[in-house]
Amino acid sequence: MPVTSEIFKAHKQDAKVFIETGSYVGDGIQAAVEAGFETIYSIEFYDNRVGRCRARFKDVACVKVIQGNSGEALAELLKHINEPILFWLDAHYDAYVPESDNPKILTEPQPVLQELEAIKNHSIKTHTILIDDRRIFIGDSPVWHNTVESQIVDKLKEINPEYEITNIDSACFPKDIILAKITTKGANWLYDWYGHNITSQHGEDGVIEKIFQVIKQLNKVCVEFDAMNGIVWKNTYNLIMNHGWRSVQIEMRDDYFKDLIKTYKDKHVACIKEVVLPTNLERLLTQSNVPQDFDLLSIDVDGIDYELFESIKTFKPQVILLECDLPHENLIKAVALAKTKGYELIAVTGVNAIFVKRDLYPLFEIKNNSVKNYKVWTESRQFKFGLELQ
Ligand SMILES: C[S@@+](CC[C@H](N)C(=O)[O-])C[C@H]1O[C@@H](n2cnc3c(N)ncnc32)[C@H](O)[C@@H]1O
């Protein structure tokens, strides 16, 4: 049987943060320290156990022991973490808690489903999750019977239907750990796992951020037209304001243009008042000194989007976001055009298709990007990320 630190090491992937529920005497914490995590949180209900673990790791700065009921405490903790985590869910009723030692006794159901609900509400849907003591979820002991393995598996699939769920050996028992891990990526992974709005409409801000974590930014230059005031339902505002990108923003209406200038007054943004047409787009980009391989082009003009995309010949942005008024016939047409221009579809968000240059496509590890694999837009999806700008 593997020792626990080896199990943590084997499933660490790119996680620097480790979270355990149920500290007990701190052996899980010790294994996480040995596995090399940079930050280790452990949540324990009983005061005396919290005290013992805090004393044991008082000289280890990366270890934080939190007192609380694990479901609630985990939900609170996750509000402050925005990176991959390895979870070790190991809090459960303890038949050996002597009442005299612990005036508070847990009477609630197993916390694991509540813990998984907290993980489900986190913005990242790809954390690796280890759930210890699988045998108590498949046994018939009355102490444990209130949660069964199938409920846990259903909850894991709610977090991410792409989880591969297997049972692996723990340090003490065969096949006693439930392991949920992402091994393959479906067509919708960027949208499903990373979609969120800052000013975008259908999760594009989160998708775009993730895209530029996957590929190298060449020049941090983006172009958007029908820029309006630069904010409402815009896909480049976040890059400019929060990530220091430079930009060309084009808007034709007087009133919007005045607001656009105000929005970006202290930023590296060239605001152009112009009607963008297939006949002038390349000229406008050239006159604005946009590099030919600029990072992102967002085409969202509610009309001649396809024609504008078609008109781009000499410029080769790394990423193109194209509004194509789904349903699928328009998406199919846009994908066909993108292919002739050397681009591949990597995401569909609301009414937008997002393409990358073909040589970058393998970096996204999408098994099959045929149009039929992308979720069709339905009205209810509009509410997935909330309508912050209403
Ligand atoms: C099996 S032990 C944990 C062992 C430890 N994780 C390790 O790897 O050595 C279970 C621990 O979970 C704690 N626990 C049970 N229910 C809990 C809850 N709802 N919230 C926090 N801790 C809980 C118990 O007090 C006990 O210390």
The ligand as an SDF file (V2000), in Angstrom:
LIG
                    3D

 27 29  0  0  0  0  0  0  0  0999 V2000
  -10.7050   10.0030    9.9560 C   0  0  0  0  0  0  0  0  0  0  0  0
  -10.3730   11.3710   10.9420 S   0  0  0  0  0  0  0  0  0  0  0  0
   -9.3190   12.3360    9.9110 C   0  0  0  0  0  0  0  0  0  0  0  0
   -7.9330   11.7680    9.7450 C   0  0  0  0  0  0  0  0  0  0  0  0
   -6.9590   12.7240    9.0750 C   0  0  0  0  0  0  0  0  0  0  0  0
   -7.5550   13.3830    7.9470 N   0  0  0  0  0  0  0  0  0  0  0  0
   -5.7020   12.0000    8.6040 C   0  0  0  0  0  0  0  0  0  0  0  0
   -5.4870   11.8700    7.3770 O   0  0  0  0  0  0  0  0  0  0  0  0
   -4.9510   11.5830    9.4540 O   0  0  0  0  0  0  0  0  0  0  0  0
  -11.8880   12.2460   10.8810 C   0  0  0  0  0  0  0  0  0  0  0  0
  -11.8420   13.6100   11.5730 C   0  0  0  0  0  0  0  0  0  0  0  0
  -12.9260   14.3780   11.0750 O   0  0  0  0  0  0  0  0  0  0  0  0
  -13.4470   15.1760   12.1130 C   0  0  0  0  0  0  0  0  0  0  0  0
  -14.8130   15.5680   11.7440 N   0  0  0  0  0  0  0  0  0  0  0  0
  -15.9220   14.8170   11.6820 C   0  0  0  0  0  0  0  0  0  0  0  0
  -16.9810   15.5160   11.2390 N   0  0  0  0  0  0  0  0  0  0  0  0
  -16.5310   16.7690   11.0020 C   0  0  0  0  0  0  0  0  0  0  0  0
  -17.1370   17.9590   10.5470 C   0  0  0  0  0  0  0  0  0  0  0  0
  -18.4370   18.0070   10.2190 N   0  0  0  0  0  0  0  0  0  0  0  0
  -16.3740   19.0620   10.4280 N   0  0  0  0  0  0  0  0  0  0  0  0
  -15.0530   19.0360   10.7580 C   0  0  0  0  0  0  0  0  0  0  0  0
  -14.4240   17.9290   11.2160 N   0  0  0  0  0  0  0  0  0  0  0  0
  -15.1460   16.8100   11.3430 C   0  0  0  0  0  0  0  0  0  0  0  0
  -13.3790   14.2490   13.3210 C   0  0  0  0  0  0  0  0  0  0  0  0
  -13.3980   14.9650   14.5240 O   0  0  0  0  0  0  0  0  0  0  0  0
  -12.0380   13.5310   13.0680 C   0  0  0  0  0  0  0  0  0  0  0  0
  -10.9840   14.2030   13.7370 O   0  0  0  0  0  0  0  0  0  0  0  0
  1  2  1  0
  2  3  1  0
  2 10  1  0
  3  4  1  0
  4  5  1  0
  5  6  1  0
  5  7  1  0
  7  8  2  0
  7  9  1  0
 10 11  1  0
 11 12  1  0
 11 26  1  0
 12 13  1  0
 13 14  1  0
 13 24  1  0
 14 15  1  0
 14 23  1  0
 15 16  2  0
 16 17  1  0
 17 18  1  0
 17 23  2  0
 18 19  1  0
 18 20  2  0
 20 21  1  0
 21 22  2  0
 22 23  1  0
 24 25  1  0
 24 26  1  0
 26 27  1  0
M  CHG  2   2   1   9  -1
M  END
$$$$
